[in-house]
Amino acid sequence: MTFDFGDRNPGNRTVNVPEYAPEKWREFSFSRDAFAVRAIEGVGGKVETRRVLILVDLNGIYLRLHDWLTKSGMPIRGGLILSRFAFFQIYDAFERIKKHVVDNSAEMLVDFERVTGEIRSTTREGIWIHPKKTYVNFLPQFDLFYAPAPHKDIEWKLRKEARSGDLDLQRLVKLAEKGIIEVYGSERNYQAYDDFIAKLKANPEYGRSEQGFFSNNVGPNGLKYFSEKQVDSRIIIRTMDALHNYEADIICVTSSDQDFLPLDVKSSEFGVDFYQADLAKFDLQDNVGRHLKGLGQKFLRGRVDPGWPLKIIVEASSSLKINVPALYEIYDDEFEALCEMHNRMNDFKIAPKFGADGTGGLIRYKPPRK
């Protein structure tokens, strides 16, 4: 099933709403796209397809989002909320790549989705198509690169060393039991990491994943060495395979690591556009690598859109009146935290409203000027 969020799948999945079934939606999308192609070609326009492959180094994105959401008051209960923000970041990179290609082309290009969007919302006035323009259908796919969460392995090693009775080792064991690894004096929480990855894979734009591993060494004084291995090399190999097999017209690596920059030159040799996005440092803009900035407009800074907290609330909402099911479920405290996040980032405010029957809704308001 598309959007299989596992433990967060809403109970109304059992409600009979065939018109919103994934299969029905795909059928409608194919029909709509086919109609758009016929309309464009019918007036003399052209349609091109460009495949956008986004290769995501997950560890940094997860850790940064976890820290940011925790400081924002979001209860971390599994990986769902984390994964939605990560997916929005990835898809935002895709949208910015589309805009850059269209805006900077010497040709007269138009985003194909502009036509399909007009088909969805058109009145009897119809849709407008320019016969001399090329409409580009951008097809997104993201691949994930990561090492599975390391805390269980490290917990076992720490527990073995803690038999000596060392109090600090026992403290580290208790942290590891909660999914927290103390690395070089700072804490990294991997409790929700595997679930975060699983939830990301539920998106239909997900293609494939490759796993590296965490190398670590634990001794009598605790964790002496900790490093993610084989993830960067797998991203490079995947990029080269995609180039040689002509799998993509545009490739974007999402990583803070500047070691991927030589892929820009290699991609150009194959006629493929290369981008790099530093999504993990969305709130640490001064820490972006100098050489990454050298990519110019093909370097994408990470960001968080003020509309994303509300978007999660909308995705988790359902309406029995018009048979619109929720994509997933969120808990009351997550709902309240999302409202608070939205209010910090927007002029108009929202507040949760809970009914006696357990249903929830929103109150929208604008605070009076002081």
Salt bridges, closest charged atoms under 4 A:
ASP7 OD1 - LYS199 NZ 2.75
GLU23 OE2 - ARG26 NH2 3.82
ASP33 OD1 - ARG32 NH2 3.32
GLU48 OE1 - ARG50 NH2 3.42
ASP67 OD2 - ARG64 NH1 2.93
ASP67 OD2 - LYS71 NZ 3.24
ASP92 OD2 - ARG96 NE 3.19
ASP92 OD2 - ARG303 NE 2.92
GLU95 OE1 - LYS98 NZ 3.46
ASP103 OD2 - LYS99 NZ 2.54
ASP111 OD2 - LYS98 NZ 2.89
GLU113 OE1 - LYS98 NZ 3.37
ASP143 OD2 - ARG238 NE 2.82
ASP153 OD2 - LYS157 NZ 3.46
GLU155 OE1 - LYS152 NZ 3.93
GLU155 OE2 - ARG159 NH2 2.66
ASP168 OD1 - ARG171 NH2 2.83
GLU177 OE2 - ARG159 NH2 2.76
GLU182 OE1 - ARG171 NH1 2.99
ASP195 OD1 - LYS199 NZ 2.55
GLU210 OE2 - ARG208 NH2 2.84
GLU210 OE1 - ARG234 NH1 3.57
GLU247 OE1 - ARG238 NH1 3.03
ASP249 OD2 - ARG51 NE 3.32
GLU269 OE1 - LYS266 NZ 3.16
ASP273 OD1 - LYS298 NZ 3.50
ASP283 OD1 - ARG64 NE 2.84
GLU315 OE1 - ARG84 NE 3.02
ASP333 OD2 - ARG77 NH2 2.67
GLU334 OE2 - ARG8 NH2 2.84
GLU334 OE2 - ARG77 NH1 3.66
